[in-house]
């Protein structure tokens, strides 16, 4: 109560027990305050405020942590990740739109989970993560000398924290200066979830202990590091003993200066390790001293650029920060920091890369999820990677691909929806085209009129009405008042003009086919490459649209492509030799594919070659048959559609031709086995036959080698057709 009065009523902890707690007027923790929790209780602090406007104007109405990610609030993924790691008490720190978060959590499923306490802390005076940690310190909710997990409220992860927690606690026994463990994950520089400049890290480690020596998220900064200077002298060293300085010691109420801690740092035996292939998960295991340091340094706002960098360079207290890097392919973590990372994480969730954290909806082949109560009219083309929420209606002739639709939406007839997100209650008219990266928020009175086109990467915020036949150009953000302009945009002149012209919504509507040539960061020219989104699922057309091409992979140079294929080949051959379960291999290949930004089709082509080649080396034709039967399910799960299946046949043909007569004689056997194992379907074989017939003599040569199989296939097809005709008669 006293603390609330000090802050003018701007701080509130939603817990009946918190009202009994005292805090000193000076903001320092009162050592006489009762300790509410034991050290054995695993606690976590979730910063539900992002302290940025990357999702504006959407977050003007709904906080980022409650934005729907595959029809589930992002905060639910964060809490589920913590609960899976054994967290028993979670403090959700709320600033912006705090009442919405409180209201959601008070009725959420987390109130019914046994042995879990979720509390909300509300403070309207915090504008940075550092200020939030200072408030948490003043509230005395984390016991002295205890550890807690610190994450932001926009984390999606399937990492189990048991091992890093054990390492952190064990390390504290031998190194009293250890205060924090930062969790990274391996990812190539081209990885598609590197969506912001902060994702480009340069990290220097002690490879022997994992101690963090240098941290920089500014790619333009050069690294100059003296190995001798990063390890502080021990307390017995004359330089430190002659001029001791106090360090935070919240356990003592005395103001006397304790002696500085001795360092356990030592020169790494194997030198230092400079890493640029890591991504910061923003998952930290902290000791209570992290809060004390933030409380003593009121200029610490950003936990990375302020706290970590200054702690590493501090020459007084010599606190140590360590790292934990999970083994490759064992887990995946993602933070929703921008619309681009929102898009990437959504697709990863839909394709089940965060397993066991997957959409809790009816799953169908092709990564399609359809909830109960959905009405889909005839002629709807439901492509790969689609999610449809309960109560939604989709009109006749509509095409969907890699699209998420929320609950109770109305989708008109003959729409074309590609790689977009439509949130609960949105209304889409007939003939609407939504391109890659579009977000339609919905809301009361909102609708997209008939024939409208929402171009790449555009955001239609809450309550916006897009009139019939309007065209919204790429990267535009629309609000009920007009085009939203990022206040942090450096291009103030052009943006101010955009804002003024957009302030009158009636000026945006003209007769006939309208265009809103007022996209952020662009000049209104449709041919401007900066206004177009290019993904691994498509290639850009001259008109700036997306042309489907599932064979395109994201690796943009030949060297990287060869490296990708080589890593795939090493992995699948090793797993076949170890007889690893199919599901485990599938997850590992998917993780590797994401690391190189490759496609499923690319993976499948490499896998089928290695499956056939390994079988041939081990046992000739018999070995091929056994391998394809055993691993065929893995290959079949990677391909989707006739073109990708036909690419497998082409790859087997290529493998056969490279080995001369010894391999060519088994070509027909491989074809037959792939068909029997349902790796390649009849339609794909017939398409391959047609292409071979057009190649002339070389094509006829290969048709001759599998003549018996193809004749059997045709006869079986004719017999099936005759049976169907008899049934109709």
N, C-alpha and C positions, 0 to 999 in steps of 0.2 A: 504494500500500500504506500509505504514511504517512497519507494523508488518510482512508483507511478506518479506521485505528486511532484517529485523532483523534475520529471520529464513533462510535466504539464498534461498528463493524461494520455501521452502518445505511446506508452508502452504497456502491453498487456500480455500476460502469460496465461494461456488457457489450461490451467491445472488447479484443482482445489488445494493442493498442497503448497503451491507457490506463494499463496497469500501469507503464509506463516514465515516466509523467509525474510531475512534482514539484509540490508546492504548499506555500506558506509556512504556518507554524503559525498565524500571525495571521489567516488567512483572506484576506489580500490576495494578488493575483496576483503570482507570482514572475516578474520580467522576464527571468530567465535560463532559464526553462523553455522547452523546445524547441517551436517552432511547428509543429503537426502538419499544418496545411492551408494551402494558398495562398489568396490573396484571390480568385482566379478561381473557386474551388469554391463553388457556391451551396449554402448550408446552411439548414436549417430546424429550429426547435425546436417540438415538439408537446407541450403540457402535457396528458397523458392523464388527469390527475385534475381533476375539476371543482371540488373544494374546497367542495362544498355537498351537501345531501341531498335535492335536488328530486325524485329518482327513488327515494328510499327507500319501501318496504323492498326493492324489486327489487335495488338496488345493494348491499345487504348481502351478496349472494351473487355478483354479477357486476358488474364496473366499468362505468361508463356507456359508455366508449369501445368496449366489446365487446357492448353491447346490439344485438340484431338490428334493423336498419332495412331493411324490405323484404327480409328474410332474408339480409342481409349486415351484418357488424359495422360500426358507425359509423366506427371507426378506419380502415377500408379506404377509405371515401369521402374522408376527410381526406388520407390518403397519396396517393390517386389524383389529387386536386386539386393537390397539391404536385408530384408527378411530371410532370403535364401542363404545369406552369409551368417545368420545367427544373431542379428541385431535384435535387441529386446526393447529398447526405448529409442524413439525417434523424435527429435525436436525439429519441427518445420518452421523456419524463420521466414516470416511474411512481411513484406513492405507494401508493394504496389498491389492494389485490389485484394488486400488481405482478407476482407470479409468473404469474398467469393471462395478463397481457398479454405477458410475456416468452415464455411457452410458445406462445401463439398466433403471435406474430411469427416465432419460430424455425422454424416450419413453414409459414408463409404464402407466398402467391404472390410477395411482395415480395423474398424471398430469391433469386428466379430472374430478376429484372429486371436487364438489363445496365446498367452504369454507375450503379448505385444502391446506397448503403450505408444500412441502417437499423440504428441502435444504440439500445439501451435504457439509460436511467440510472435507477437505483433508489435512492430515499431515503425511509425511513419516518419521517423527522423533520420533513418539510415539511407545513404546514397552510394554505398560501396560495400564490398565484402569485408574490408577491414573494419568499418564502422559496425557491421553486423557482429563480428567476432568480439569487438569491444563490449557490445551490449550483452552478449552471451557470457563474457567474463564477469561483468558486473552483476549478473543474475545468479552467479554461483551454482549453476545447474550441472556443471561438469566437476566431479570430485577431484581434489588435488592429487597429483601423481597418477592419474588414471589416463587411459588412452580412449580416443573416440575416433569415429570415421567422419570425415568431412567431405561432402559432395554438394554439387549444385542440383537444383530440382529439375534438371532437364537431361539426366543421365539415363541411357539405356545400356545395360550390360548383363552378360551371363557369367561374369568372372566370379569365382568363389574366393572370398577373402580369407579363408581359413589359413592358408599357407602364409600369405604376407603378414597377417596378424601375428601368427606364431613367430615369424622371423623378427618382426618389430619388437615384440615383448622379450624375446631371447636376447636381442641386441641391446636392449635397455639394461640388461643385467651386467653386461661387460663394458658398455659405453654409456656412461651417465649423461654425456653431452648429446646423445641421439634424441632428437625431438620430433622427427617427422619422417615418414616414408611416402614418397611420391610414386604413384603407379603409372608406368608408361606401357605402351604396346608397340610392337614392331609394325612398321608400314612403310612401303616404298615411297619415295618422294612424289610419284605419280598417283598415289592412292586417291580415289575419288572423294573420300571424306575429308581430305585436306581442303577445306572450303574457305578458310580465312588466313590472313598472313600469320596469325599467331600459331597456326598449325605447323609452320616451317621452323622447326627447332634445331638448335645446335646444343648438344648435351655432352658434357665431359664427365667421365666416371672413373673411379678407381675400380678396375676390373676384378681385383681380388676381393673387395668388400662390398662393392656396389654403392659406395659413398658418392654422392653428387658433388662435383667439384666446380662445375660451371653450368649455367643455364641461360640460354638466350633464345627468345622467340622473335628476334629481329634478324631476318636473313641478310640484311645489308651490313650487319655488324661483323667485323672480323674477330677471330678468337686468337688472343695472344696469352698463353698460359705457361707460367713457370711452375714446373712440378714441385720444386722446392718451396715455393711460396704458398701453395694451397694447403700445406700441412702445417698447422700452427705449432709453435714450440711448446714443450711441456711446462708444467707449473714450476718445475725446478730451474728452468732457464732464467738467467739473470734479467733479461729484458722484460719478462712478464712479472717476475717477482718484485722488481724494483718499483713498479707502478701498478699495483693491483687496483681494479675497478669493481664496483658492486655489480651483481647480476640479480635478476628477479628471483626472489625466494619467498613465494607466497605462504609457505608453511610457517614462517617466522613472523611474529608481530613486532620484533625488535627492528630498529632502524640501523643497527650496526651493519657494516659492510662485510659480508662473508668473503672468504678467500675464493678466488676464481677457480673454476673446475679445471682439473688437468685434462689434457687432450689425450685421447687414445688413437688419434690419427697417426698413420705411418706411411712412409713412401711405398707406393705400389710396386711389388716385385716385378710385375710385367709391364711397367710404364703406365701410361694413361690410355683411356679409350675415348675417342671422339666419335659421337654418334649423330648422324643426321637422318637416320631411318626410324626415329621414334616419334610417336604422337602422345601428347599429354592427355590422359583420360580425365583429368580433374577429379580423380579419386585419391584422397589422401588419408593416411593413418597418422593421427596427431597425438602428441602428448599435451597435457594441460598447459605446459610452458608455452606452447604456440599462442594460446589465448593471452597469457601474461605478457609476452613480447609485444603483441598487437596493442595491448592496453597501455604499455609504456611508450609506444611509438605512434602518436596520433596522426602522423603523416603517412602511415601505411594504409593504402586503400586497396591496391591490387595485390592479391596473394602471390602472384608470379613475379611481376615486375618490381614490386616493392619488398614483400616479405622474403621470398626465396633469394632473390638477388642480393639483398642487403645482408641476410643471414649468412650467405656463403662468403661474402667479402668482409664480414665483421672480424676485427682483429682483437677484440676484447674478450668476449665470452666463448668464442670458438664452438658454437653449437654445430652439430652435424646433422645433415639431411641425407637420407639414404634413398635408394630406389628399389623398386620391384618390377621386373619385366617378365610377364608370363611366358612360358614356352610357346613357340609358334603354333598356331592352329588350335590352341586349347580354349581360347575365349575370344570375345570381341566386345569392345566398349565404344560407345559413341555418345557425343554430347550434341544436343540440338541447339546450335548457336546461330543458325541463319536458315533462310528458306532452302539454300542449297544442301546443308547438312540434314535438314528435315526431309528433303526428297530422298537423299541417299539412304538415310536410316529407315525410312518407310519401306523402300524396296528390299532392304536387307531383312526387315522383320517379316515381310510377306513371303520372302523366299526362305524363311526359317533359319537364317544364319545365327540368330540369337537363341537357338534351341538350348534349354527347354522353355525359354520365354518366347511364345508364339501367339498369334492371334487366337483368342478363345471363341472361334467361330467354326461352323461346319467347313471342313477342308475338302477340296476337290483337286483332282490332278491338274497340273498347270498352275499351281499356286493360286487357285481361285477359292474365295471364301464367300459364302452366301448365308446370311442369317435367315431365321424363320420369318414368315410373313412378307416375303419379297414377292412382288408381282412383276414377272418378265413376259412381255408380249412376244408374239411370234416374230421370227426374223432377226432377233437380237443376236449380235455376234459378240460373244463374251471371250475376250482374248486372255492371254496369260497375265498373271499377277494382278488380278482384280479383287476388290473387296466391296461387298454390297451390304449395307446395314438394314436392320429390320424395318419393315413398314415402307420401304422404298418401292416406287413404281417406275419401270423403264418401258418407254414406248417402243412400238414396232419399228424394226429396221435400224435401231441404234447400234453403233459399233463402239466397243470399249477395249482398251488395252492399257495395262499397267495403271489402272485408275482406282481410286478409293472413293466410295460414295457412302456418306453417313446415313443416319436413320431418318425415316420419314421424308425422304427427298422425292421430288417429282421430276423425272427426266422425260422430255418430249420424244416425239418420233424422229427417226432419221438423223439423230445427233451423232457427232464424231468426237469421242472423248479419248484423248491420248495422254497418258502420263500426268494426270491432273488429280486434284483433291477437292472433293465437294463435301462440305460439312453438313451437319444435321439441319434438316428443314429447308434446304436450298431448293429453288424452283428453276428448272432449265426448260426453255421453250423448244418447239420443234426446230430441227435443222441447225441447232447450235453447234459450233465447233470450238472445242477447248483444246489448246495445244500444250506441249510439254511444260511442266512446272507451274501451271496455273493453279491458284487457290481460290475457291469460291466459298466465302464464309457463310452466306445465307443471312438469317436474321429476319425479324419482323418486316414484312413488306418488300423484302428483297426478291429480285427475280432477274433472270437473263432472258431477254426477249427473243422472239423467233428470228432465226437466221443470223444471230449475232456471232461474232468471231472474237474469242479471247486469245490473244497471241501468247507466245512463249513467255514463261516466267512472270506473268502478270498476277496481281492480287486484287480481287474484288472484295472489299471489306464489308463489314456488317451493314445491312440495310440498304445496300446500293441497288438501284434499278438501272440495268443496261437496256436501252430501248431496242426495238426490233431492228435488225439489220445493221446495228452498230458494229464497228470494228475497233477493238482495243489493241493498240500496238504493243509490242514486246516490252517487258519490264515496267509496265505502267501499274501504279497502285491507285485504285479508285476508292474514294470515300463518298458518303452522301453529299459532301460539299464540293466535290470535284477531284482533281488529281492531287494525290498526296506527294509532298516534296520533302525529302529527308533534310532535316534542319542542319545536319552535320556535313552536308555535301559542300565541297569546296567550290564548286562551280556556281557561285551565288548569283551571278548576273543572269544566266540562262534560266536557272531554277526559279528565280524570283519572277521572271516573266511568265514562266509556266504556271506558277502559283496564281498570279493575278488573272491570267486568262482563264484559269480553271475555276476561279472562285464563283463565277456565274455559271451554274450548271446548265442553264438553258442555252448557253453559247456552244455547248458540246454537241447539241442535237441539230442536225440539218435534215433536209429531205433526202429520200433515196438511201443509197448505201453510204453510211457515214464512216468517217475515220477519226479516231482520237490520236492525232499525231503529236502527242505530248508525253512521250515516254521518258522516264528518268534517265539522265545521263546520255540521251540521244538527241538527234536534231529532227526527228520526225521522218527521217528517210528510211523506208522499209528495207533498203539494201544495206543499211548499216550493220556490219557484222557484230558490233557490240550489243545489239538488241536481240541477238539470237542465241538460243541455247542448243549446244551440240552435246549429245550424250552418247554413251556406248550403244544405245539401242537404235540409233538412227544417224543418217547423214543429212547435211543441210542441202536443200534444193535452192535453185536460183531465186525462187519467190520467198525464201526465208522460212519455209515450212520444214517439216520433218518427214523424210522419206524412210519407210520401214526397210530395214536391212539387218536381219538378225545375225548375219555372219560378220558384221563389223565388230572389231574388238577395240578396246580403248587404248591399247599399247600403240603409241604413235610413231615408233621408229623400228627399223628392222632388227637392230641389236637387242632392244628390249623384248621384241617379239620372240626372238630366238632364245633369249634367256628364260622367258616365260615357258616356252615349250620344253626346254631342258629341265627346268625345275619340276614341271608336271610329270615328265617321263621318269625322273629319279624317284619321285614320290610314289607313283603308281607301281613301279617295279619293286620298290622296297616293300610296299604294303602287300603286294601279291605274294612275295617271298615269305613274309611274316604271317600270311593268312589272316590279315586284319579283317574284322567284321565290315560288311558293306557300308553300314550307316556311318561308321567312324571314318572310313575312307571318303565317303561322300562329303562329310563336313570338312575334312582336311582339304580336299580339292576345291571346295567352294571358297574356303578361306584364302587359299593360294590364288584362286581366280580374282578375288576381290583385291588382294595385295597388288596385283598387276593390272587391275581394271580390265580383265579379259571377259570373254563371253562364254556361255555354257557350250555353245557349238564348238568353240576352239578347244575347250577341255575335252569334249567328246571325241574329237578327231585324234587327239594325242593318245587318249586312253585306248581307243579301239586298235590303234596301231601297236601299242605296247602289249595289249592283251593277246593279239594274234601272234606278234613276233616272239613273245616269251613262250607261248604255247608251242610254237614251231621249234624253237631252240631246245625245249625240254623233251618234246615227244613227237615231233613231226605233225602229221595230219591229226593223229589222235589227240595230241597235246593241244592243238588249236581248238578242236571240238570241246574238249573238257574246259579249257579256259573261257571260251565264249559262253558256254552254258553257265559257268560259275559266276562270271563277272558281267554277263550281258545285262542284268538288271541295273547295274551301276551305269552302264553306257546309255541304256534306254531312258533312264531318268534324267539324263542331261540334255537330250534332244527334244525338240518340239516342232513338229511340222515336217512336210515332205522334203523341203530343201535341205534341212539339217540332216535328215536321215540319208538322203542321197549323197551328202558330203561324206558320210561314213563309207558308203560303197566305193566312192571315188578314192578314198584314202586306202582301202583294202586293195583296190586295183593297183594303186601306185606302189604299195608295199610288195605286191606280187611281181610287178614288172621289174622292180629293183633287184630281185633275187634270181632272175633267169628261170630256167625250166623247173628247178627244184621247188620254187615257190608257186609258179604259175599252175602247176598241176593240182594244187590245193585250193585254187581260187573258187571253184564251184562248191567245194566243201564248206568254205568259209561263208559264202553267200547263203547256202542252205541252212547252216547253223544260225546265222544271224536272223533269218526269217523264223525258224523254229523257236528261237529264244525271244522273239518279239522285240528285237533291237531295231530292225528295219521292217517296215510294212510293205504290203503289195504295191500300194500306190507309188512309193518311192522307187521300188525296183522298176516299175513300168516307166517312170520318168527317166530313170537312168538308161533303160533300153532305148528310149526315144532319142536321147542325146547321143548314144553310141551309133545309132543308125545314121545320124547326121554327120558323123565324123569320117565316114568313108571306110577305107580298108582297115585302118587301125582300130576303129570302133568295132567293125565286124569280127576282128580277131578275138576281141574279148567276149563278144556275144557267143562266139563259137565255143569258147572255153567253158561256158556255163549253160550250154544249149539244153541239156536234159532238165536242169533245174527250171529254166525259163519256160520250157514246154509244159512241164508239170504245173507250173504256176498258172499258165494260161488255161490249161485244161480244168484245173480246180476252179478257176474263176467262171468258166463256161458252165460247169456242172452246177455251181451255186446259182448262176443266173437262171438256168433251166428249172431248178427246184423252186425258186421264187416265183417263176411264171406259173408253175403247176399249182402252187399254193393260192395264187391269185385267181386261177380258173376255178 
